[in-house]
Structure formats: C-alpha cells, structure tokens
Amino acid sequence: MPKELQLNNRYLDIAYRLPDAARLMLIITDITEQRRLEARVAEEQTRLRFIVAAATESADLFEVLDDYQNFSENTLPRLLAAPDEQLAAGLAEIYRQVHTFKGLFGQLEFIHLPRRLHQYESALNRLRRDLARQQPDRALLEKEQELADQALQQELAVLRETLGESFFARRGHLSLTAEQTEMLEHLADRLLQSKGPALDSEETMEMLRRIKRLRYVAFGELLSGHAKTAVRLAERLEKELAPVEVEDDGVRVAPEIYSPFTKSLIHLFRNAVDHGIEGPEERLEQDKEEEGHLRCRIFLEDGRIIVEINDDGRGLDIEAIRRKAIDARLFTPEQAAGLDEAALRLLIFVDEFSTKEEVSELSGRGVGLAAVRMETERLGGKIEVDSTLGQGTSFRFILPYLESLPQQQQHATMEKKQ
C-alpha cells in the first residue's frame, strides 16, 4: 500500500495501524508544505552547484561557451547549407557535437541546458532515421538550436544575476594576452631558426624554447574537470566512487591541439561511471570494495603521449558485444565468430554502437565513444582496450607529441571556424 499520495496538488502521508484484527486505521497527514520546501531547497542546491562550478572552473566555462557559440553561429549553418548528398555526413557531425556539448555543459553543472540538448539529440536521431525516406526538415534543426540557445541564455542570466557582469568582462585577462604570447612565440621561432654568436649560449636557447611553450599547459589539467564530474555523477547514481586519480608526469602540451581530444574524453569518464562502476551492494556481492576506482595516468613513452584510463568495474562483456554487432548488422554471425577479443573491444568506439538497451541523458546513443575515436584519429593516434569481465577495463590512447597540427588539419580547422 502506498505510503505517500499526491491528490489535487496536495501531498499526503499515509500511515497504517491495526487497532485490532478486524480493523485497519489510516492516519493521513498533509505534507504539502514540507514537500514544497524540500523542492525549493533542492532547487537552490542545484543553483548553488552551478554558480560554484562557474566561478571555480571559469576557464573551462568560457572555453566551452566559445566553442558552442562557434558551433551555433558558424558550424551549424555551414552544415545545414550543404548539398543534399552531403547532408547525412553533416547530420552525423552535428549529432556528435551536440552530444559532446551535452556532456561538457553537464560537467559544468548547467541546470536546464543538458536536458534541452538531449531533446535536440532525439530530434536529430529522428531526422537521421528519416533521411532514407524523405528529405529532413532543416528548419526543425534551426528551431532546436534556437531553443538550446534560449536555454543557454537563461542559464547565463543566473550567473549574471549572481556573479555580475564583471565576471564576464574579466574573462581571458591574463598577464600576457593570447596575441602577446603568439607574438613572442613567432619571435622565438625566428631566433631559433637563425644563426649567430648571440645564440651560442645554451641558456639563451633554453629561454627561447620556454617562450615557445608559454601557452602550454599540463595535460592533466585538461582532464581535471572530467575527474570532478565522475565523482558528482557517481553521487547522482548512488554509487560509491573514490576521488579520481589523475597522475601527470609533467607532460605539457599546446591546448589548442589536444583540447578537442581531452574534451571528448568526458564521454569515457561518464561511461565508466554509468556502465562500468557497480553499485555498492553489487560490488560487495563480488567481494570488491564498496568504493569503485577510476584512475588516469599521462606519461611520455618513446616520444609519444600515453593516456591510460582504468576502472575496476564490471568490465566488457565480449559475447554481448559480439551479439550486438550481429544485431546491428556490422558483421554476419560467421564474421563475428572469427573476430578476436581485441577487435571486439574496439567495436564500442563504432558510431551509434551501444550495448545499453535504453537511452538516457547519460548514455545509450552510441555516439560518445565514436567522438573519442574521431578525435584520436584526428591527432594520428590509436586506441587499445583491455578488459576482464567482472574486474574492470583499461583504455590506452597512444598519441603523437605535436607542437602543431598537420597541415591538412590546420586547413580543416580554419574552414570549420569560418
């Protein structure tokens, strides 16, 4: 029998008593004001988390806002203006970017925008399914983008009201502006490429090399927000997760080169908590600690950047992946039977491949890890996956150590911004 009932906008608490064997007593208490107060407190807590995240992670906030503005004003109109024969690829790119923005804004504790972007994804999904039968309604996507933009402005109004306009006006103000840093880099480049007695000193050469790396950041810093998100997500899912360890062996990189890759890893961290780490009761049944563990290590090996992300959760079910690959018609049963485990594990990075039966705001679309694979390949890197069912999964990303993007990637990046 119910212990609580909602009736005509009132919340009623119901207690049951047995005065004797023949009678049942119901004690009904109106708890409407208590529930409304609890709702207001929860709303204020959510609002406070959002404001604190914006204030303490302002660099990440403004970077994501810039990327989102570029997507809304440049990338989306360009992709929607593409010829009909290129529309399928354009919709896939929009889908990936919207999915990534949903994760990044969720990481920054935005209140309504992630849910709005989830609905945006659903509309995109319907259009992509209908593409083979009919021409999709491009105006529908423009409307979805407009609704997302409105949700964003509502969120930013909360920050303006609380933190003031000066919070937005101060953005990007550093000891050296980006332009000044770039100017110094160009100067260092020219000097390093020239010859003469003034550059004979190793101390001078080292100074010039450091100038070139003024804008470099520790690789681990680019992942620190994901670590916090994983812990918050575990709390939301009522799972126990130890503080996420990010071990950085001093690897410093140009953020504009590696940020797209590190941003995409939000999907892997979220999946590790949602799919991988078990609830405390399930972990105890398997003789594990109640707390799950998620670790990340970045180091250099043979001149390459290695990013290792490990969890001690459920691990990958190889046979479930094999069945899903057959159901998705990626392989025939005979072909799937011939795949080794290493090849099967990598299938989780295939676009729209997911072993999860239901789609939620967190996962199930099958596009998150595909975005990780795309950014890894963009850098010329590769992915290795090791997993043991019931014990956990290890991801290893092997990336070249780049000081600039390959020429063709620079052109693609410039076109994307135009």
C-alpha positions in Angstrom: 0.0 0.0 0.0 1.3 3.5 -0.8 3.0 5.5 1.9 2.5 8.8 0.1 -0.1 10.0 -2.3 -0.5 13.1 -4.5 -4.1 14.3 -4.8 -5.3 17.6 -6.3 -1.8 19.2 -5.9 -1.6 18.1 -2.3 0.9 15.7 -0.9 -0.5 13.3 1.7 1.5 11.0 4.0 -0.3 7.8 4.8 0.4 5.6 7.9 -1.3 2.4 8.6 -2.2 1.0 12.0 -4.0 -2.2 13.1 -6.0 -1.4 16.3 -7.3 -5.0 16.3 -7.6 -8.0 14.0 -10.7 -6.6 12.3 -9.9 -3.0 11.7 -7.3 -1.0 9.7 -6.6 2.6 10.7 -5.3 5.1 8.2 -3.5 8.2 9.5 -3.4 10.8 6.8 -1.1 13.9 7.2 -0.9 16.8 4.7 2.8 17.2 4.0 2.4 19.6 1.0 4.3 22.5 2.5 7.1 20.1 3.6 7.5 18.7 0.1 7.4 22.2 -1.4 10.1 23.3 1.0 12.2 20.3 0.1 11.8 21.1 -3.6 12.9 24.7 -3.1 15.9 23.6 -1.1 16.9 21.1 -3.8 16.5 23.8 -6.5 18.7 26.2 -4.5 21.3 23.5 -4.0 21.3 22.8 -7.8 21.6 26.5 -8.5 24.4 26.9 -6.0 26.4 24.0 -7.5 26.0 25.7 -10.9 27.3 29.0 -9.7 30.2 27.4 -7.8 31.2 25.4 -10.8 31.2 28.5 -13.0 33.3 30.5 -10.5 35.8 27.8 -9.8 36.1 26.5 -13.4 35.7 29.7 -15.3 38.5 28.9 -17.8 36.7 25.8 -18.8 33.3 27.6 -18.8 34.4 30.3 -21.2 36.2 27.9 -23.5 33.1 25.7 -23.8 30.9 28.9 -24.4 33.3 30.0 -27.2 33.1 26.6 -28.8 29.4 26.5 -28.5 29.0 29.9 -30.0 31.2 28.9 -32.9 29.0 25.8 -33.4 25.8 27.8 -33.3 26.8 30.7 -35.5 29.2 29.1 -37.9 29.4 25.3 -37.9 25.6 24.5 -37.9 24.6 27.0 -40.6 27.5 25.7 -42.8 26.5 22.1 -42.4 22.8 22.8 -42.9 23.6 24.7 -46.1 25.4 21.6 -47.6 24.0 19.9 -50.7 21.5 17.1 -50.2 24.1 14.4 -50.9 26.3 15.7 -48.1 23.5 16.1 -45.5 23.9 12.7 -43.9 27.5 13.4 -43.0 26.5 16.9 -41.8 23.8 15.5 -39.5 26.3 13.0 -38.1 28.7 15.8 -37.3 26.0 17.9 -35.7 24.9 14.9 -33.7 28.5 14.3 -32.4 29.0 17.9 -31.4 25.6 18.3 -29.7 26.3 15.1 -27.7 29.7 16.4 -26.6 28.3 19.8 -25.6 25.6 18.0 -23.5 28.4 16.3 -21.6 30.5 19.4 -21.2 27.7 21.6 -20.0 26.6 18.8 -17.7 30.1 18.7 -16.3 29.8 22.4 -15.5 26.6 21.8 -13.6 24.3 23.6 -16.1 20.8 23.1 -14.9 18.4 23.0 -17.9 20.7 23.1 -21.0 21.9 19.4 -20.9 18.3 18.3 -20.9 17.4 20.6 -23.8 20.4 19.3 -25.7 19.2 15.7 -25.0 15.9 16.6 -26.7 17.9 18.2 -29.5 19.7 14.8 -29.9 16.4 13.0 -30.1 15.2 15.3 -32.9 18.5 14.7 -34.8 18.1 11.0 -34.3 14.6 11.0 -35.9 15.8 13.1 -38.8 18.7 10.8 -39.5 16.4 7.8 -39.5 14.0 9.5 -41.9 16.8 10.6 -44.2 16.5 7.5 -46.4 12.7 8.0 -46.9 12.3 11.7 -47.1 14.2 15.0 -47.1 14.6 16.1 -43.4 13.2 19.4 -42.2 16.2 21.6 -41.9 14.1 24.3 -40.3 13.4 21.9 -37.4 17.1 21.8 -36.5 17.2 25.6 -36.6 14.3 25.6 -34.2 16.0 23.1 -31.9 19.2 25.2 -31.9 17.1 28.3 -31.1 15.6 26.5 -28.1 19.0 25.4 -26.9 20.3 29.0 -27.3 17.4 30.2 -25.3 18.1 27.7 -22.5 21.8 28.8 -22.5 20.8 32.5 -22.1 18.5 31.6 -19.2 21.4 29.8 -17.5 23.8 32.7 -18.2 21.3 35.1 -16.7 21.6 33.2 -13.4 25.3 33.8 -13.5 25.0 37.5 -14.4 22.5 38.0 -11.6 24.7 36.3 -9.0 28.3 37.0 -10.1 27.7 40.2 -12.0 28.7 41.5 -15.4 32.3 41.9 -14.3 32.6 38.1 -14.1 32.1 38.0 -17.9 34.1 41.2 -18.6 37.2 39.8 -16.9 37.3 36.7 -19.0 40.6 36.0 -20.8 42.6 38.7 -18.9 46.0 37.3 -18.2 49.5 38.7 -17.5 50.0 38.1 -21.2 47.2 38.2 -23.8 46.9 35.4 -26.3 48.2 37.8 -29.0 51.2 38.8 -26.9 52.0 35.2 -26.3 51.7 34.4 -30.0 54.0 37.3 -30.9 56.6 36.1 -28.5 56.3 32.6 -30.0 56.9 33.9 -33.5 59.9 35.8 -32.3 61.3 32.7 -30.6 60.7 30.7 -33.8 62.7 33.2 -35.9 65.5 33.4 -33.4 65.8 29.6 -33.1 66.0 29.2 -36.8 68.7 31.9 -37.2 72.4 31.5 -36.6 74.9 33.7 -34.8 77.1 34.1 -31.7 74.2 35.6 -29.7 72.6 32.1 -29.7 75.6 30.1 -28.8 74.6 30.1 -25.1 72.5 27.1 -24.1 70.9 29.3 -21.5 69.6 31.6 -24.3 68.4 28.7 -26.4 66.5 27.2 -23.4 64.9 30.6 -22.7 63.7 30.8 -26.3 62.3 27.2 -26.1 60.4 28.2 -23.0 59.0 31.3 -24.6 57.6 29.0 -27.4 55.8 27.0 -24.7 54.4 29.8 -22.6 50.8 28.8 -23.6 51.5 25.1 -22.9 49.5 23.5 -20.0 49.9 20.3 -18.1 47.9 17.5 -19.9 46.4 16.5 -16.6 44.8 20.0 -16.2 42.8 19.4 -19.4 41.2 16.4 -17.7 40.7 17.8 -14.1 37.1 18.8 -14.8 36.2 15.2 -16.0 37.5 13.8 -12.7 35.2 16.1 -10.7 32.3 15.2 -13.0 32.8 11.5 -12.5 32.6 11.9 -8.7 29.5 14.0 -8.9 27.9 11.6 -11.4 28.6 8.7 -9.1 26.8 10.5 -6.2 23.8 11.1 -8.5 23.7 7.4 -9.5 24.0 6.4 -5.8 27.3 4.7 -6.4 30.5 5.0 -4.3 33.5 6.3 -6.2 36.8 7.2 -4.6 38.4 10.5 -5.6 39.5 10.1 -9.2 43.3 10.0 -9.5 44.9 11.9 -12.4 48.6 11.3 -12.5 50.6 13.6 -14.8 54.3 13.0 -15.3 54.8 16.7 -16.3 53.6 16.3 -19.9 52.8 19.8 -21.2 51.0 20.4 -24.5 49.6 23.1 -26.7 45.9 23.2 -25.5 44.5 24.2 -28.9 45.9 20.9 -30.4 44.8 18.5 -27.7 41.7 20.2 -26.2 39.3 18.6 -28.7 40.6 15.2 -27.7 40.5 15.8 -24.0 37.0 17.3 -24.2 35.8 14.2 -26.0 37.0 12.1 -23.1 34.1 13.3 -21.0 32.1 10.5 -22.7 34.6 7.9 -21.5 34.6 9.1 -17.9 30.8 9.3 -17.8 30.5 5.8 -19.4 33.0 4.4 -16.8 30.7 5.5 -14.0 27.4 4.8 -15.7 28.3 1.5 -17.4 31.3 0.2 -15.6 31.3 1.0 -11.9 28.8 -1.1 -10.0 26.6 0.0 -7.1 27.9 -0.7 -3.6 25.7 -3.8 -3.0 26.7 -5.4 -6.3 30.4 -4.7 -5.5 30.1 -6.3 -2.1 28.5 -9.4 -3.6 31.6 -9.7 -5.9 34.0 -9.3 -2.9 35.0 -5.8 -4.1 35.3 -2.7 -2.0 32.1 -0.6 -1.9 34.1 2.2 -3.5 34.8 2.0 -7.2 38.1 3.3 -8.5 38.8 5.3 -11.7 42.4 6.3 -12.5 44.0 8.2 -15.2 47.8 8.4 -16.0 49.5 10.5 -18.6 53.2 10.0 -19.5 55.6 10.0 -22.3 56.9 6.8 -23.9 59.2 6.7 -26.9 58.4 10.4 -27.7 54.6 9.7 -27.7 51.9 10.7 -25.2 50.2 7.8 -23.5 46.9 8.4 -21.8 45.7 5.4 -19.7 42.3 5.4 -18.0 41.4 2.4 -15.9 38.4 1.4 -13.8 37.7 -1.6 -11.6 34.1 -2.1 -12.6 32.1 -4.7 -14.5 34.4 -5.0 -17.5 33.3 -5.5 -21.1 31.0 -8.4 -21.9 32.7 -9.7 -25.1 29.8 -12.0 -26.0 27.2 -9.2 -25.5 29.3 -7.0 -27.8 29.5 -9.8 -30.4 25.7 -10.3 -30.3 25.1 -6.5 -30.6 27.5 -6.4 -33.6 25.4 -9.1 -35.3 22.1 -7.4 -34.4 23.4 -4.1 -35.8 24.4 -6.0 -39.0 28.0 -4.9 -38.7 29.0 -8.5 -39.2 27.5 -11.8 -40.2 27.4 -14.4 -37.4 30.3 -16.2 -39.2 32.4 -13.0 -39.4 31.6 -12.1 -35.8 32.6 -15.6 -34.6 36.0 -15.0 -36.3 36.8 -11.7 -34.5 39.3 -11.8 -31.7 38.6 -10.1 -28.4 40.8 -7.1 -29.1 38.8 -6.3 -32.3 35.5 -6.8 -30.4 36.5 -4.5 -27.6 37.2 -1.7 -30.1 33.7 -2.0 -31.5 32.4 0.2 -28.6 34.0 3.1 -30.5 32.0 2.5 -33.6 29.4 5.2 -34.4 26.0 4.5 -32.8 27.2 1.2 -31.3 26.0 0.7 -27.7 25.3 -2.4 -25.6 22.9 -0.4 -23.5 19.3 -1.2 -24.2 17.7 2.1 -23.1 18.8 5.7 -24.0 19.1 8.1 -21.1 20.5 11.6 -20.7 23.8 9.9 -19.7 24.4 7.3 -22.4 23.0 4.8 -24.8 23.2 6.9 -28.0 26.4 5.2 -29.1 28.0 8.5 -30.3 30.1 9.5 -27.3 32.9 7.0 -27.7 32.7 7.4 -31.5 33.6 11.1 -30.9 36.6 9.9 -28.8 37.8 7.7 -31.7 37.4 10.5 -34.2 39.5 13.0 -32.1 42.1 10.3 -31.5 42.4 9.6 -35.2 42.5 13.4 -35.9 45.7 13.5 -34.0 47.1 10.5 -35.7 46.8 8.4 -32.6 45.4 4.9 -31.8 43.4 3.2 -29.1 44.0 0.0 -27.2 41.4 -1.6 -24.9 42.0 -4.3 -22.3 39.2 -5.7 -20.2 38.3 -8.6 -17.9 34.7 -9.3 -17.2 33.9 -8.6 -13.5 37.3 -6.9 -12.9 37.4 -3.7 -14.9 38.5 -2.0 -18.1 41.7 -0.2 -19.2 41.8 2.3 -22.1 45.2 3.3 -23.6 45.4 6.2 -26.0 48.7 6.5 -27.9 49.1 10.0 -29.3 51.9 11.7 -31.2 53.5 14.6 -29.3 52.6 17.5 -31.6 53.7 21.2 -31.5 51.4 22.0 -34.4 48.6 20.2 -36.3 49.4 18.5 -39.6 48.9 21.0 -42.5 45.7 19.4 -43.7 44.3 19.5 -40.2 45.1 23.2 -39.9 43.2 23.9 -43.1 40.2 21.8 -41.8 40.3 23.7 -38.5 40.3 27.1 -40.3 37.4 26.0 -42.6 35.5 24.8 -39.5 35.8 28.2 -37.8 34.7 30.2 -40.9 
